[in-house]
Amino acid sequence: MSFEEDSELTPLTDAQMEALRRLTIERAPGELATVDRAATDLDLFYALPHGAMGAWHLGKIDLAISLAEKALAIAPNFTDDWNYGNALHFGHTALGLCALHNGQADEALTRLHQAGETPGSPQLNSFGPSMQLAKALAKQGEFSAVLTYLEQCRVFWKSGDVWLALWKKKLLAGDVPNFSFSAYR
């Protein structure tokens, strides 16, 4: 059995999920501090996507929305930059998570689709996309939307074929994947 298959064999325990959540929360203040230290528009462009996600993880919903909207607003000024795909992906992911938190499921579904439309980036192409919004929506039974998102991710995440196939198989069986390392990115 491969590592990937083994990681999806048994659902993550509450303790494992909590450990992943804690790691993400520990990083979040640093991500927000990077936004605060941004001295130029380019620095801000690099900091905003992860700052928005950091704010989300800290439960600062209004700040997460503000930072994600800023990331998406300035992204068109940097379409040739390596971070452009990150800005789109994490900006829409943060807005989708916030929408879901605010009871706006249709908006969350739209944002999932928009997050999947990213052209990719060095990070997304290597380590893969965030699956936080996908997992949250799958838990609500939105399997079709998550399957579409996985197909969108296949376009830029070439090295993720094994993960994407495993997750697709679980979703088609009506199960929510663990999404392993991607569940809290």
C-alpha distance (Angstrom), angle and dihedral (degrees) to the residues before:
residue distance angle dihedral
M1 . . .
S2 3.80 . .
F3 3.80 125.0 .
E4 3.79 89.5 -110.9
E5 3.80 93.4 52.4
D6 3.79 91.3 45.9
S7 3.81 91.5 51.5
E8 3.81 90.6 57.5
L9 3.80 97.7 40.2
T10 3.79 96.6 85.7
P11 3.79 125.0 31.1
L12 3.78 114.1 -111.2
T13 3.77 113.1 -97.2
D14 3.78 121.9 -120.3
A15 3.82 87.8 -108.4
Q16 3.82 91.7 53.9
M17 3.79 91.6 47.8
E18 3.80 90.3 48.8
A19 3.81 91.2 50.4
L20 3.80 90.8 52.5
R21 3.79 90.8 46.9
R22 3.81 91.7 50.3
L23 3.80 91.9 51.8
T24 3.78 90.3 52.0
I25 3.80 92.6 47.5
E26 3.81 90.9 49.5
R27 3.83 90.1 56.8
A28 3.79 95.3 45.0
P29 3.84 99.7 80.8
G30 3.80 89.7 53.8
E31 3.79 90.8 51.3
L32 3.81 90.3 51.8
A33 3.81 91.3 46.3
T34 3.80 89.0 55.2
V35 3.80 89.0 57.1
D36 3.80 90.5 49.9
R37 3.82 91.6 49.9
A38 3.81 94.9 49.6
A39 3.80 106.8 126.4
T40 3.79 99.8 179.1
D41 3.80 136.8 34.1
L42 3.80 88.4 -106.3
D43 3.82 91.7 52.7
L44 3.79 88.7 49.7
F45 3.80 91.4 48.2
Y46 3.81 89.8 54.7
A47 3.81 93.7 45.9
L48 3.80 103.3 42.3
P49 3.84 101.9 72.5
H50 3.80 94.6 54.6
G51 3.79 91.3 35.5
A52 3.80 88.9 58.6
M53 3.78 90.9 50.5
G54 3.81 90.4 45.8
A55 3.79 91.0 53.1
W56 3.81 89.2 49.4
H57 3.81 91.7 52.6
L58 3.79 90.9 50.3
G59 3.80 90.5 52.1
K60 3.79 93.2 -112.4
I61 3.79 94.1 138.6
D62 3.81 98.8 169.5
L63 3.80 91.2 48.1
A64 3.81 91.4 47.4
I65 3.80 90.1 52.7
S66 3.80 92.2 47.3
L67 3.82 94.2 48.9
A68 3.81 93.5 44.5
E69 3.81 91.7 49.4
K70 3.82 89.8 49.8
A71 3.80 90.9 49.6
L72 3.80 90.8 52.5
A73 3.80 92.7 43.2
I74 3.80 95.0 54.9
A75 3.81 96.6 36.3
P76 3.84 93.5 88.3
N77 3.82 87.5 63.5
F78 3.81 90.0 61.2
T79 3.81 106.0 40.2
D80 3.81 92.0 137.5
D81 3.80 94.4 50.0
W82 3.82 122.0 103.8
N83 3.84 89.7 -123.8
Y84 3.81 95.4 57.1
G85 3.82 93.5 95.0
N86 3.81 91.4 47.4
A87 3.80 90.8 52.6
L88 3.79 91.9 53.2
H89 3.79 95.5 41.8
F90 3.79 99.5 45.5
G91 3.80 94.5 35.0
H92 3.79 91.9 57.0
T93 3.80 92.3 39.2
A94 3.81 91.7 54.2
L95 3.80 91.7 46.8
G96 3.80 90.5 48.3
L97 3.79 92.7 51.1
C98 3.79 90.1 48.7
A99 3.81 91.0 48.0
L100 3.78 90.9 51.4
H101 3.80 89.9 48.3
N102 3.81 88.7 52.0
G103 3.82 92.5 50.8
Q104 3.81 95.4 -104.9
A105 3.80 100.3 131.2
D106 3.82 95.1 164.1
E107 3.81 90.7 54.0
A108 3.81 90.2 48.2
L109 3.82 90.1 53.4
T110 3.80 90.8 50.1
R111 3.80 90.7 49.9
L112 3.82 91.6 49.3
H113 3.79 89.3 55.5
Q114 3.83 91.3 46.6
A115 3.82 91.3 49.0
G116 3.80 88.3 54.5
E117 3.80 91.9 52.4
T118 3.81 91.3 70.4
P119 3.80 115.1 126.1
G120 3.80 87.1 -133.5
S121 3.78 130.5 -117.2
P122 3.78 136.1 -135.2
Q123 3.82 88.9 -86.5
L124 3.80 97.7 42.8
N125 3.80 91.9 44.6
S126 3.82 91.3 52.4
F127 3.80 108.4 30.4
G128 3.76 97.6 24.0
P129 3.78 135.6 -126.0
S130 3.76 130.1 -54.6
M131 3.77 112.3 -90.0
Q132 3.80 97.0 -169.5
L133 3.77 96.2 104.5
A134 3.80 91.9 39.0
K135 3.80 91.0 53.1
A136 3.80 93.0 46.8
L137 3.80 90.7 50.7
A138 3.80 93.0 44.7
K139 3.80 88.3 54.4
Q140 3.81 86.0 58.1
G141 3.80 91.2 52.2
E142 3.81 97.6 -102.1
F143 3.81 92.3 138.7
S144 3.80 96.0 145.0
A145 3.81 93.1 54.7
V146 3.79 91.6 47.1
L147 3.81 91.1 49.1
T148 3.80 89.2 53.1
Y149 3.81 89.4 49.5
L150 3.81 91.0 52.4
E151 3.79 89.7 53.6
Q152 3.80 89.7 50.5
C153 3.81 89.8 51.5
R154 3.80 90.8 51.1
V155 3.83 88.0 67.9
F156 3.81 94.2 66.5
W157 3.84 103.7 17.0
K158 3.79 99.0 68.8
S159 3.81 94.1 160.7
G160 3.80 90.8 54.2
D161 3.79 97.8 72.2
V162 3.82 93.9 112.4
W163 3.82 92.9 49.6
L164 3.79 93.4 43.9
A165 3.82 91.9 50.2
L166 3.82 92.1 49.6
W167 3.79 92.9 47.9
K168 3.79 91.8 46.4
K169 3.80 90.8 51.9
K170 3.81 91.7 51.9
L171 3.80 93.3 46.7
L172 3.80 91.8 49.3
A173 3.82 87.6 53.0
G174 3.81 89.6 53.1
D175 3.81 94.7 -106.7
V176 3.80 128.4 128.4
P177 3.81 110.2 -124.1
N178 3.79 121.2 -130.0
F179 3.80 88.0 -127.5
S180 3.82 83.2 -154.7
F181 3.78 112.6 -151.1
S182 3.81 93.3 3.2
A183 3.78 96.4 61.3
Y184 3.80 94.1 84.9
R185 3.82 103.4 29.5
